[in-house]
Amino acid sequence: MAEKNEKLSVKRQEAKGSSLAESTTDRKTYVPSVDISETESSLIITADMPGADESSVNITLENDLLAIEARIDEQDLAGVDDHSLTLAEYGVGDYYRAFTLNEAIDREKIRAKIKNGVLGITLPKAQSARTKSIPIQVG
Amino acid sequence: MLRLTRPVWRFDPWMDMEGLGREMESVLFDLSPKGERKYPLINVFTRNDDVVITSEIPGIEPKDINLSVVGDTLTLKGSRRPDEVVNGRKWHRRERGTGNFLRTVRLPYNVDSDRVDASYQKGVLRITLPRAEADKPRKISVKTEE
Protein backbone atom coordinates (compact mmCIF):
# COMPACT_ATOMS: atom_id res chain seq x y z
CA MET A 1 0.00 0.00 0.00
CA ALA A 2 2.81 2.37 -0.78
CA GLU A 3 0.78 4.56 -3.06
CA LYS A 4 -2.24 4.83 -0.84
CA ASN A 5 -4.38 7.91 -0.90
CA GLU A 6 -2.10 9.48 -3.41
CA LYS A 7 -4.78 10.42 -5.82
CA LEU A 8 -7.76 9.90 -3.62
CA SER A 9 -9.22 12.80 -1.82
CA VAL A 10 -12.59 14.31 -1.28
CA LYS A 11 -13.43 17.81 -2.26
CA ARG A 12 -16.66 18.84 -0.67
CA GLN A 13 -17.94 21.96 -2.19
CA GLU A 14 -21.24 23.54 -1.53
CA ALA A 15 -23.14 24.67 -4.57
CA LYS A 16 -23.32 28.43 -4.96
CA GLY A 17 -23.65 30.91 -7.71
CA SER A 18 -26.07 32.28 -10.19
CA SER A 19 -27.05 28.95 -11.68
CA LEU A 20 -28.65 27.83 -8.46
CA ALA A 21 -31.33 29.75 -6.67
CA GLU A 22 -30.87 30.03 -2.96
CA SER A 23 -32.40 27.31 -0.92
CA THR A 24 -35.25 27.98 1.43
CA THR A 25 -34.67 24.86 3.49
CA ASP A 26 -31.84 23.80 5.73
CA ARG A 27 -30.75 21.14 3.27
CA LYS A 28 -27.28 21.58 1.91
CA THR A 29 -26.48 21.21 -1.74
CA TYR A 30 -23.12 19.91 -2.86
CA VAL A 31 -21.30 19.94 -6.14
CA PRO A 32 -20.49 16.40 -7.22
CA SER A 33 -17.01 15.59 -8.51
CA VAL A 34 -17.07 14.67 -12.17
CA ASP A 35 -15.03 13.12 -14.92
CA ILE A 36 -15.76 14.32 -18.41
CA SER A 37 -14.47 12.52 -21.42
CA GLU A 38 -15.20 12.42 -25.08
CA THR A 39 -15.03 9.79 -27.74
CA GLU A 40 -15.61 10.24 -31.42
CA SER A 41 -19.29 9.48 -31.03
CA SER A 42 -20.23 10.74 -27.60
CA LEU A 43 -19.59 12.79 -24.54
CA ILE A 44 -19.40 10.91 -21.26
CA ILE A 45 -20.00 12.48 -17.85
CA THR A 46 -19.39 10.50 -14.69
CA ALA A 47 -20.37 11.98 -11.34
CA ASP A 48 -19.79 10.82 -7.78
CA MET A 49 -23.07 11.16 -5.94
CA PRO A 50 -22.96 8.92 -2.90
CA GLY A 51 -26.38 8.51 -1.34
CA ALA A 52 -28.22 9.04 -4.61
CA ASP A 53 -30.01 6.36 -6.60
CA GLU A 54 -32.20 6.13 -9.68
CA SER A 55 -35.21 7.52 -7.84
CA SER A 56 -33.45 10.62 -6.53
CA VAL A 57 -31.53 11.77 -9.59
CA ASN A 58 -32.95 14.18 -12.10
CA ILE A 59 -31.18 15.12 -15.32
CA THR A 60 -32.41 17.89 -17.54
CA LEU A 61 -31.15 19.27 -20.79
CA GLU A 62 -32.49 22.64 -21.72
CA ASN A 63 -31.00 24.21 -24.80
CA ASP A 64 -27.31 23.64 -24.17
CA LEU A 65 -27.50 23.51 -20.37
CA LEU A 66 -27.24 20.06 -18.89
CA ALA A 67 -28.21 19.97 -15.22
CA ILE A 68 -27.73 17.09 -12.86
CA GLU A 69 -29.47 17.11 -9.53
CA ALA A 70 -30.24 14.66 -6.79
CA ARG A 71 -32.45 14.93 -3.79
CA ILE A 72 -31.26 12.76 -0.95
CA ASP A 73 -33.78 10.82 1.14
CA GLU A 74 -34.91 12.43 4.34
CA GLN A 75 -33.84 9.28 6.14
CA ASP A 76 -30.28 9.47 4.85
CA LEU A 77 -30.01 13.10 5.91
CA ALA A 78 -31.13 12.35 9.43
CA GLY A 79 -28.16 10.21 10.38
CA VAL A 80 -28.49 7.20 12.64
CA ASP A 81 -31.46 6.71 14.95
CA ASP A 82 -30.86 7.08 18.69
CA HIS A 83 -27.21 7.90 18.13
CA SER A 84 -25.45 11.19 18.47
CA LEU A 85 -23.11 12.44 15.79
CA THR A 86 -19.72 12.61 17.42
CA LEU A 87 -17.44 13.13 14.47
CA ALA A 88 -18.51 14.66 11.18
CA GLU A 89 -15.98 14.73 8.38
CA TYR A 90 -18.46 15.08 5.58
CA GLY A 91 -21.85 16.63 5.14
CA VAL A 92 -24.83 14.90 3.63
CA GLY A 93 -27.01 16.79 1.22
CA ASP A 94 -28.48 17.19 -2.21
CA TYR A 95 -26.41 17.55 -5.35
CA TYR A 96 -26.49 20.04 -8.16
CA ARG A 97 -24.20 20.74 -11.05
CA ALA A 98 -24.78 22.14 -14.49
CA PHE A 99 -22.74 22.08 -17.68
CA THR A 100 -22.86 23.98 -20.90
CA LEU A 101 -22.62 21.64 -23.83
CA ASN A 102 -20.56 22.89 -26.70
CA GLU A 103 -21.69 20.35 -29.18
CA ALA A 104 -24.98 19.32 -30.63
CA ILE A 105 -26.28 16.28 -28.81
CA ASP A 106 -28.70 13.72 -30.07
CA ARG A 107 -31.28 14.22 -27.36
CA GLU A 108 -33.23 11.10 -28.14
CA LYS A 109 -30.28 8.87 -27.42
CA ILE A 110 -29.01 10.21 -24.09
CA ARG A 111 -28.52 7.39 -21.65
CA ALA A 112 -27.93 7.59 -17.92
CA LYS A 113 -27.32 4.96 -15.28
CA ILE A 114 -26.42 5.00 -11.63
CA LYS A 115 -24.64 2.33 -9.66
CA ASN A 116 -23.08 2.45 -6.22
CA GLY A 117 -23.53 6.19 -6.05
CA VAL A 118 -21.84 6.91 -9.37
CA LEU A 119 -23.90 8.47 -12.13
CA GLY A 120 -22.87 7.89 -15.72
CA ILE A 121 -24.36 9.88 -18.58
CA THR A 122 -23.62 9.15 -22.20
CA LEU A 123 -24.54 11.93 -24.57
CA PRO A 124 -24.25 10.84 -28.19
CA LYS A 125 -23.19 13.58 -30.54
CA ALA A 126 -25.69 14.55 -33.16
CA GLN A 127 -24.79 13.14 -36.55
CA SER A 128 -24.21 16.59 -37.96
CA ALA A 129 -21.79 17.50 -35.20
CA ARG A 130 -19.42 14.59 -35.69
CA THR A 131 -16.08 15.42 -37.09
CA LYS A 132 -16.11 15.25 -40.82
CA SER A 133 -13.12 15.82 -42.96
CA ILE A 134 -13.90 18.20 -45.72
CA PRO A 135 -11.93 17.73 -48.85
CA ILE A 136 -10.46 20.87 -50.23
CA GLN A 137 -10.24 21.12 -53.89
CA VAL A 138 -7.49 22.81 -55.67
CA GLY A 139 -9.15 25.48 -57.72
CA MET B 1 -8.72 20.10 38.00
CA LEU B 2 -6.88 16.93 38.60
CA ARG B 3 -6.97 14.94 35.42
CA LEU B 4 -5.97 11.34 35.67
CA THR B 5 -5.39 9.28 32.63
CA ARG B 6 -8.69 7.61 32.34
CA PRO B 7 -9.64 4.68 30.18
CA VAL B 8 -11.28 5.88 26.98
CA TRP B 9 -14.38 3.74 27.42
CA ARG B 10 -15.40 5.73 30.43
CA PHE B 11 -16.59 8.38 28.06
CA ASP B 12 -20.32 8.82 28.37
CA PRO B 13 -21.93 10.62 25.42
CA TRP B 14 -24.91 11.69 27.48
CA MET B 15 -22.98 13.10 30.35
CA ASP B 16 -21.47 16.17 28.90
CA MET B 17 -23.02 17.43 25.70
CA GLU B 18 -21.01 20.63 25.77
CA GLY B 19 -17.67 18.96 25.80
CA LEU B 20 -18.71 16.30 23.36
CA GLY B 21 -16.86 17.54 20.34
CA ARG B 22 -13.64 18.18 22.19
CA GLU B 23 -13.89 14.95 24.06
CA MET B 24 -14.34 12.88 20.93
CA GLU B 25 -11.39 14.47 19.29
CA SER B 26 -9.13 13.00 21.89
CA VAL B 27 -10.99 9.74 22.15
CA LEU B 28 -11.47 9.02 18.51
CA PHE B 29 -8.49 9.92 16.49
CA ASP B 30 -7.13 9.07 13.18
CA LEU B 31 -4.03 6.96 13.05
CA SER B 32 -3.17 7.88 9.48
CA PRO B 33 0.27 9.35 8.97
CA LYS B 34 0.36 13.11 9.27
CA GLY B 35 0.01 15.24 6.21
CA GLU B 36 -1.73 12.55 4.27
CA ARG B 37 -5.09 13.31 2.81
CA LYS B 38 -7.82 11.42 4.55
CA TYR B 39 -9.76 9.01 2.44
CA PRO B 40 -12.46 7.98 2.84
CA LEU B 41 -14.08 10.59 5.02
CA ILE B 42 -16.17 9.22 7.85
CA ASN B 43 -19.02 10.27 10.08
CA VAL B 44 -19.21 8.65 13.48
CA PHE B 45 -22.41 8.15 15.45
CA THR B 46 -22.22 6.84 18.98
CA ARG B 47 -24.37 5.69 21.83
CA ASN B 48 -23.69 3.68 24.94
CA ASP B 49 -23.46 0.24 23.43
CA ASP B 50 -22.48 0.71 19.82
CA VAL B 51 -20.81 2.94 17.28
CA VAL B 52 -22.03 3.44 13.73
CA ILE B 53 -19.59 4.70 11.12
CA THR B 54 -20.74 5.88 7.73
CA SER B 55 -18.46 6.66 4.85
CA GLU B 56 -18.96 7.84 1.31
CA ILE B 57 -16.99 5.65 -1.07
CA PRO B 58 -18.84 5.82 -4.36
CA GLY B 59 -18.13 3.50 -7.24
CA ILE B 60 -16.52 0.50 -5.65
CA GLU B 61 -17.66 -3.08 -5.40
CA PRO B 62 -18.46 -4.37 -1.91
CA LYS B 63 -15.84 -7.08 -2.39
CA ASP B 64 -13.19 -4.43 -2.85
CA ILE B 65 -13.64 -3.17 0.69
CA ASN B 66 -11.66 -4.86 3.39
CA LEU B 67 -12.67 -4.20 6.98
CA SER B 68 -10.94 -5.45 10.06
CA VAL B 69 -11.42 -4.81 13.74
CA VAL B 70 -8.88 -5.54 16.42
CA GLY B 71 -9.85 -4.47 19.93
CA ASP B 72 -10.80 -0.83 19.56
CA THR B 73 -9.23 -0.23 16.18
CA LEU B 74 -11.03 -0.31 12.87
CA THR B 75 -9.12 -0.57 9.62
CA LEU B 76 -10.72 0.29 6.31
CA LYS B 77 -8.88 -0.80 3.24
CA GLY B 78 -9.77 -0.89 -0.41
CA SER B 79 -9.33 0.54 -3.82
CA ARG B 80 -11.24 2.61 -6.26
CA ARG B 81 -10.53 1.35 -9.73
CA PRO B 82 -10.21 3.57 -12.76
CA ASP B 83 -12.82 3.27 -15.50
CA GLU B 84 -12.33 0.77 -18.27
CA VAL B 85 -10.16 1.92 -21.07
CA VAL B 86 -12.17 3.09 -24.03
CA ASN B 87 -10.40 3.52 -27.31
CA GLY B 88 -10.00 7.06 -28.52
CA ARG B 89 -11.17 8.53 -25.26
CA LYS B 90 -10.11 12.07 -24.60
CA TRP B 91 -10.31 13.44 -21.08
CA HIS B 92 -11.64 16.90 -20.48
CA ARG B 93 -11.82 16.79 -16.75
CA ARG B 94 -10.88 14.29 -14.07
CA GLU B 95 -11.96 15.14 -10.58
CA ARG B 96 -12.80 11.66 -9.37
CA GLY B 97 -9.74 10.06 -7.88
CA THR B 98 -8.76 6.43 -8.15
CA GLY B 99 -6.32 4.36 -6.19
CA ASN B 100 -5.87 2.47 -2.97
CA PHE B 101 -6.97 3.71 0.40
CA LEU B 102 -6.25 2.77 3.94
CA ARG B 103 -7.68 4.33 7.04
CA THR B 104 -7.38 3.38 10.63
CA VAL B 105 -9.74 4.69 13.27
CA ARG B 106 -9.56 4.25 17.00
CA LEU B 107 -12.99 3.70 18.52
CA PRO B 108 -14.10 4.83 21.97
CA TYR B 109 -14.23 1.24 23.22
CA ASN B 110 -13.42 -2.35 22.43
CA VAL B 111 -15.66 -3.92 19.86
CA ASP B 112 -17.24 -7.35 19.66
CA SER B 113 -15.69 -8.21 16.31
CA ASP B 114 -18.06 -11.16 15.74
CA ARG B 115 -21.08 -8.90 15.72
CA VAL B 116 -19.76 -6.16 13.48
CA ASP B 117 -22.15 -5.51 10.63
CA ALA B 118 -21.35 -3.67 7.42
CA SER B 119 -23.46 -2.73 4.43
CA TYR B 120 -22.77 -0.83 1.24
CA GLN B 121 -25.60 0.93 -0.51
CA LYS B 122 -25.75 3.78 -2.98
CA GLY B 123 -22.04 4.31 -2.54
CA VAL B 124 -22.29 4.71 1.21
CA LEU B 125 -20.63 2.28 3.57
CA ARG B 126 -22.22 1.79 6.95
CA ILE B 127 -20.54 -0.16 9.71
CA THR B 128 -22.18 -1.00 13.03
CA LEU B 129 -19.71 -1.85 15.77
CA PRO B 130 -21.25 -3.19 18.99
CA ARG B 131 -19.36 -2.67 22.18
CA ALA B 132 -17.77 -5.80 23.58
CA GLU B 133 -19.75 -7.26 26.47
CA ALA B 134 -16.65 -7.49 28.61
CA ASP B 135 -15.97 -3.85 28.01
CA LYS B 136 -19.30 -2.52 29.21
CA PRO B 137 -19.30 -0.67 32.47
CA ARG B 138 -20.48 -2.82 35.33
CA LYS B 139 -22.51 -1.55 38.18
CA ILE B 140 -21.02 -2.49 41.48
CA SER B 141 -23.33 -2.49 44.43
CA VAL B 142 -21.93 -1.39 47.73
CA LYS B 143 -22.96 -3.46 50.69
CA THR B 144 -23.00 -2.31 54.22
CA GLU B 145 -22.06 -4.58 57.04
CA GLU B 146 -24.16 -4.41 60.09
Interface residues (C-beta under 8 A of the other chain):
Chain A: M1 E3 K4 N5 E6 K7 L8 S9 V10 K11 R12 S33 V34 D35 I36 S37 E38 T39 E40 I44 T46 D48 M49 P50 G51 A52 D53 D76 G79 V80 D82 H83 S84 L85 T86 L87 A88 E89 Y90 V92 K115 N116 G117 V118
Chain B: P13 L20 G21 M24 E25 L28 S32 E36 R37 K38 Y39 P40 L41 I42 N43 V44 F45 T46 R47 D50 V52 T54 E56 I57 P58 G59 I60 E61 K77 R80 D83 V86 N87 G88 R89 K90 W91 H92 R93 R94 E95 R96 G97 T98 G99 N100 F101 L102 Y120 K122 G123 V124
